[in-house]
Structures are given as structure tokens and as C-alpha cells.
Amino acid sequence: MDDVKNTVERFCNYLVTERGYSVNTMKSYKSDLMKFVRFVERNHLSLMDVKIDTIDDFIRFMHRGGLSIQSISRAVSAIRSFYRYLVAFEGLERNPTENLDLPRSVKKLPDALSLEEIELLLAAPDTSTPLGMRDKALIELLYATGLRVSEALSLKTGDIDIHERLVRCYGKGAKHRIVPFGEMAANALELYIKEGRPKLLKGKNTPFVFLNSRGSKLSRAGFWKILKKYGKKLGIKRKLHPHILRHTFATHMLKGGCDLVTLKELLGHESIVATQVYTKMDVGYLREVVKKCHPRG
């Protein structure tokens, strides 16, 4: 922690001496950053390990703690500035805040896709091409399992058992879980792994399942571009953020009758509090459940 504190101190000094920030603003940034550091360390990560998913989780953590939108936005600004500083002056190679939106999603999680929209999205890739096979397999897998995009893109060939329809993924804090998937995802994965992936490898020896056109591991930013491309093609108005497939999985599972404890295990949440946020996404559905299940509903 001492090294991290020293880094934060250097950053705060930089804000005042080089950027002209007021002492009060610097102190607010420092307080926000130390809260973020403690959150990261509680999740058994270092600042170098942080991904955009980690920051999204921190935003939700602050929201559940009752912080105002203004306070959360300031904390996000502090984290963004801090990582820009780390890249510029402390030798960090990757800035995890590069594609980070300010927390418009604090009040409301990103919308889940409707059944009609997800069916359109799943049918959009051209499965006569290797890239189309990959896109179909990845979208099917994300919708079938609710994996985080970072988890899916980190999968290696030995992590997927198509015969048993199981995927082993490694989540936060190096914890792993096994998640089942259905026949449609299995068929798409089998086609991609047997026919599409070998053509994308281009002679390389990479263990990752999902590859880009150069035969390297597909990045989160690359997948985001893929989603936006299909969204534009299909005329889907809402923003297709990579996490929307995870939200769609969770929402559709709840609508189908899945209990929160089981959903928590499938999503890899440490606390059921994190899973409960999905119940806020469909008040109409919750009203129907109360009417159906409560003696005086």
C-alpha cells in the first residue's frame, strides 16, 4: 500500500504544481483515489490489473453506498486523470479508462435487449466467413452464459467443453467458476472452433479462443466495434455496450424464473447485493411476480 500511496501523492503534487488545481480539488481527488485503491485491493487486484469492468463495479459500489451523482462523477474524473498520469509519467502501458463513459448508468443500468432484439443480433453475423463464425459464437456464448466480456475474451481452447456444454472462466481475484451453456451456443462454438478459428490463426500458436483478423487475441475495444457495427446494421437504437449481453442474460434468466442465489453463482458475483441490481431493470415483471406469488397480490 505504501508504494501506491506514494504514487497517489506524486499525482496530487502534479495536479497542484503542473495542472494548477486548487488544494481543495486535489484533496477531494486524493480521497476518491484512496477509496478506489482500497476497493481494488479488496478485490485482490493491483492498479496495473484494473480493467473497465473493475471501474464499473466501483461506480455501482459508490451508488449503493448512497453517493450523489456529482460525487460519483468527480470520483470517475479523478480515476481518469490518475490513469492518464500513470501512462504519461509512471510507465503504465494501458489506460483502462480510455473507453470509460461518465456514470450516466448510475441511476439505471444499461438496458437489456428484448427477445426480438437478441434474436436479430444472433442472426446478424455471416457464418459463411471465419469472422462471422467468430462473431456468432462469441455473441451466443455471452448471451448463453452471462460471462463478462473480459472473461470470454480471456478463454483458452482448453476452457470450453463443447460435448459437456461447459465453460470454465476466471473472474475477479483469480477465482474460477464453471458455467453451462445451451445447444445453440454449442453449435456456434463448434462451427467456429472447427472451421473459423483455424483460418484466423494464420499459422500462429495462440491459445485464446476468440481471435482478431490478424490471428491475435480479440480485444474488448475490438468486440465493442463489432457490436456497434451490428447494431447500426440492424437499426437498434440503444447503445450496444459490451456489457449489455451480460445484462440481457441476467434479465432474461430472472424473467424465466431463475432465483437470485443461482443467478449470483452464474454471474460470479461475490455478494447477492450485486445481483439484486438486475431486479431493478423490469418493474413490470416484478409487479407480475408479486401478483402471482403473494396471497394478497
C-alpha positions in Angstrom: 0.0 0.0 0.0 2.9 2.4 0.7 4.1 2.4 -2.9 0.5 3.1 -4.0 0.2 5.9 -1.5 3.4 7.4 -2.8 2.2 7.2 -6.4 -1.1 8.9 -5.4 1.0 11.6 -3.5 3.1 12.3 -6.7 -0.1 12.5 -8.7 -1.6 15.0 -6.3 1.5 17.1 -6.3 1.4 17.1 -10.1 -2.2 18.3 -10.1 -1.3 21.3 -8.0 2.1 22.2 -9.4 1.7 21.3 -13.0 -2.0 21.5 -13.7 -2.9 24.4 -11.4 -5.6 22.5 -9.5 -6.8 24.1 -6.2 -5.7 22.4 -3.0 -9.3 21.6 -2.1 -9.9 19.9 -5.5 -6.6 18.0 -5.0 -7.7 16.8 -1.6 -11.1 15.6 -3.0 -9.3 13.7 -5.8 -6.9 12.1 -3.2 -9.8 11.0 -1.0 -11.6 9.5 -4.1 -8.5 7.7 -5.3 -7.7 6.2 -1.9 -11.3 4.8 -1.7 -10.7 3.3 -5.2 -7.4 1.9 -4.2 -9.0 0.1 -1.1 -11.8 -1.2 -3.4 -9.2 -2.6 -5.9 -7.2 -4.2 -3.1 -10.3 -5.8 -1.5 -10.8 -7.5 -4.9 -7.3 -8.9 -4.8 -6.1 -6.7 -7.7 -3.4 -4.1 -8.2 -3.7 -0.8 -10.0 -2.0 -2.4 -13.0 -4.7 -5.2 -13.2 -7.6 -2.8 -13.3 -10.0 -3.1 -16.3 -13.0 -1.1 -17.2 -15.2 -3.7 -15.6 -13.4 -3.0 -12.3 -14.3 0.7 -12.5 -17.9 -0.1 -13.5 -18.1 -2.2 -10.3 -16.7 0.6 -8.3 -19.3 3.0 -9.7 -22.1 0.7 -8.6 -20.4 0.2 -5.2 -20.4 4.0 -4.7 -24.0 4.2 -5.9 -25.1 1.5 -3.4 -23.3 3.5 -0.7 -25.6 6.4 -1.3 -23.2 8.8 -3.0 -24.7 11.5 -5.2 -24.3 11.6 -9.0 -22.0 14.6 -8.6 -19.7 12.8 -6.1 -19.5 9.7 -8.3 -18.8 11.8 -11.4 -16.0 13.5 -9.5 -14.5 10.2 -8.4 -14.6 8.9 -12.0 -12.9 12.1 -13.2 -10.2 11.5 -10.5 -9.6 7.9 -11.7 -9.5 9.0 -15.3 -6.9 11.7 -14.6 -4.9 9.4 -12.4 -4.6 6.7 -15.1 -3.7 9.3 -17.7 -0.9 10.4 -15.4 0.3 6.8 -14.8 0.6 6.3 -18.6 2.4 9.6 -19.1 4.8 9.6 -16.2 4.8 6.3 -14.3 5.3 3.8 -17.2 1.9 2.2 -17.3 1.3 0.8 -20.8 -2.5 0.6 -20.9 -5.1 3.1 -19.7 -8.3 1.2 -18.6 -10.3 4.4 -18.6 -9.9 5.0 -22.3 -13.4 4.0 -23.2 -15.0 4.8 -19.9 -18.2 6.7 -20.0 -19.1 9.2 -17.2 -21.7 7.5 -15.0 -24.9 8.1 -16.8 -25.6 4.4 -15.9 -25.6 5.1 -12.1 -29.3 5.8 -11.9 -30.2 3.0 -14.3 -28.2 0.0 -15.6 -27.8 -0.3 -19.3 -31.0 -1.6 -20.9 -31.3 -5.3 -21.6 -32.1 -6.3 -25.1 -35.6 -7.6 -25.8 -36.0 -11.2 -27.1 -36.7 -9.9 -30.5 -33.5 -7.7 -30.5 -31.3 -10.5 -29.2 -32.7 -12.9 -31.9 -31.9 -10.3 -34.6 -28.4 -9.8 -33.2 -27.7 -13.5 -33.0 -28.8 -13.9 -36.7 -26.8 -10.9 -38.0 -23.3 -12.5 -38.4 -22.5 -14.1 -41.8 -21.5 -17.6 -40.8 -20.1 -18.4 -44.2 -17.0 -16.4 -43.2 -14.4 -17.0 -40.4 -15.1 -13.6 -38.8 -18.8 -14.2 -39.0 -18.4 -17.6 -37.3 -16.4 -15.9 -34.6 -18.9 -13.2 -34.0 -21.8 -15.6 -33.9 -20.0 -17.9 -31.4 -19.0 -15.1 -29.1 -22.4 -13.4 -29.0 -24.1 -16.8 -28.5 -21.7 -17.6 -25.7 -22.1 -14.2 -23.9 -25.9 -14.4 -24.1 -25.9 -18.1 -23.0 -23.6 -17.7 -20.0 -23.6 -14.0 -18.9 -19.8 -14.0 -18.8 -18.1 -10.7 -18.6 -16.6 -9.7 -21.9 -13.1 -9.7 -20.4 -13.7 -13.3 -19.1 -14.9 -14.5 -22.5 -12.0 -12.9 -24.4 -9.5 -14.5 -22.0 -10.9 -18.0 -22.6 -8.4 -20.5 -23.9 -9.2 -23.6 -26.0 -9.0 -25.9 -23.0 -11.6 -23.8 -21.1 -14.5 -24.9 -23.3 -16.0 -28.4 -23.3 -18.5 -28.4 -26.2 -19.5 -32.0 -25.6 -20.4 -31.3 -21.9 -21.5 -27.8 -22.8 -19.5 -26.2 -20.0 -17.1 -23.2 -19.9 -14.5 -22.6 -17.2 -13.8 -18.9 -16.8 -11.5 -17.0 -14.5 -13.1 -14.0 -12.8 -12.0 -11.4 -10.4 -9.4 -12.3 -7.8 -8.3 -15.2 -10.0 -11.4 -17.1 -8.9 -12.8 -19.6 -11.4 -16.3 -20.9 -12.0 -17.9 -23.3 -14.4 -20.9 -22.2 -16.3 -23.2 -24.4 -18.5 -24.4 -23.3 -21.9 -27.1 -24.5 -24.3 -27.3 -26.2 -27.6 -27.4 -23.1 -29.8 -24.2 -21.7 -28.3 -22.6 -25.2 -28.5 -23.4 -25.4 -32.2 -22.0 -21.9 -32.9 -18.8 -22.6 -30.9 -18.2 -25.9 -32.6 -18.5 -24.4 -36.1 -16.2 -21.6 -35.2 -13.6 -23.7 -33.4 -13.5 -26.4 -36.2 -13.8 -24.1 -39.3 -13.4 -20.4 -38.5 -10.7 -20.2 -35.9 -8.1 -22.3 -37.8 -8.4 -19.8 -40.7 -7.9 -16.8 -38.4 -4.9 -18.3 -36.7 -2.7 -17.6 -39.8 -0.1 -20.1 -38.6 0.2 -18.5 -35.1 0.2 -20.6 -32.0 -2.1 -18.6 -29.7 -4.2 -20.4 -27.1 -7.0 -17.9 -27.0 -10.4 -18.9 -28.4 -11.6 -15.6 -29.9 -9.1 -14.1 -32.4 -9.0 -10.9 -34.5 -8.3 -10.9 -38.2 -4.5 -10.9 -37.6 -4.7 -14.1 -35.5 -4.2 -12.4 -32.1 -6.5 -12.2 -29.1 -9.6 -10.2 -29.8 -9.7 -7.1 -27.6 -12.6 -5.6 -25.7 -12.4 -2.5 -27.9 -12.5 -4.7 -31.0 -15.6 -6.5 -29.7 -17.2 -3.2 -29.0 -16.7 -2.1 -32.6 -18.2 -5.4 -33.7 -21.3 -4.9 -31.6 -21.7 -1.3 -32.8 -21.4 -2.5 -36.4 -24.3 -5.0 -36.0 -26.4 -2.5 -34.0 -26.1 0.0 -36.9 -26.8 -2.7 -39.5 -30.0 -3.8 -37.6 -31.2 -0.3 -36.7 -31.0 -1.0 -33.0 -31.4 2.5 -31.4 -30.0 1.8 -27.9 -26.3 1.9 -27.2 -24.8 -1.6 -27.6 -22.2 -1.6 -24.8 -20.3 -4.9 -24.5 -21.9 -5.4 -21.0 -25.4 -5.3 -22.5 -25.3 -9.1 -23.3 -24.5 -9.8 -19.6 -27.4 -7.6 -18.5 -29.6 -9.3 -21.1 -28.7 -12.8 -19.8 -29.4 -11.8 -16.2 -32.7 -10.1 -17.0 -34.0 -12.9 -19.2 -32.9 -15.5 -16.6 -34.9 -13.7 -13.9 -37.9 -13.4 -16.2 -37.6 -17.1 -16.8 -37.8 -17.9 -13.1 -34.2 -18.2 -12.1 -33.7 -17.4 -8.4 -31.2 -14.7 -7.3 -28.9 -17.2 -5.5 -28.4 -19.3 -8.6 -28.0 -16.2 -10.8 -25.4 -14.9 -8.4 -23.3 -18.1 -8.9 -23.7 -18.0 -12.7 -22.6 -14.3 -12.9 -19.7 -14.8 -10.5 -20.8 -12.1 -8.0 -19.3 -12.2 -4.6 -22.3 -10.7 -3.0 -26.0 -11.1 -3.8 -26.3 -7.3 -3.4 -24.5 -7.0 -6.8 -27.1 -9.4 -8.3 -30.1 -7.6 -6.9 -29.4 -4.6 -9.1 -30.8 -6.6 -12.0 -34.2 -6.8 -10.3 -34.5 -3.0 -10.8 -34.5 -3.3 -14.5 -38.0 -4.5 -15.0 -40.6 -3.2 -12.5 -43.4 -4.5 -14.6 -42.1 -8.1 -14.3 -41.6 -7.7 -10.5 -45.2 -6.4 -10.2 -46.4 -9.6 -12.0 -44.4 -11.8 -9.7 -45.9 -10.1 -6.6 -49.4 -10.5 -8.1 -48.8 -14.2 -8.8 -47.0 -15.2 -5.6 -48.3 -13.1 -2.8 -51.6 -14.3 -1.1 -53.0 -10.7 -1.2 -51.3 -9.8 -4.5 
